[in-house]
Amino acid sequence: MIGRQRFGVFIRVDGVPDAVALAEITAMPQGMDLPVLRDRVVGDVIGHAEHNHQVRVRLQAWRTSAE
């Protein structure tokens, strides 16, 4: 994860160095706190917009940077 806002988190996409995705709070597992900076997350792409290269992701799980 590379950035955190109240509405969700911005993440890098493995294998696509220039891509940045947004995992919105509404697409996160219920009852889970937002991951923090440098946590490694796993999720599914739930949408994208070719015209501005935005990718939306639904998070499944994450590991803290301390793990």
Number of C-alpha atoms within 10 A of each C-alpha: 21 14 14 16 10 8 11 17 21 19 23 17 15 9 7 8 8 8 13 17 19 22 25 18 18 10 17 18 13 8 6 9 9 20 20 16 15 14 16 17 17 12 15 12 13 12 10 13 9 7 6 7 10 13 19 20 21 19 22 12 13 15 13 12 12 6 6
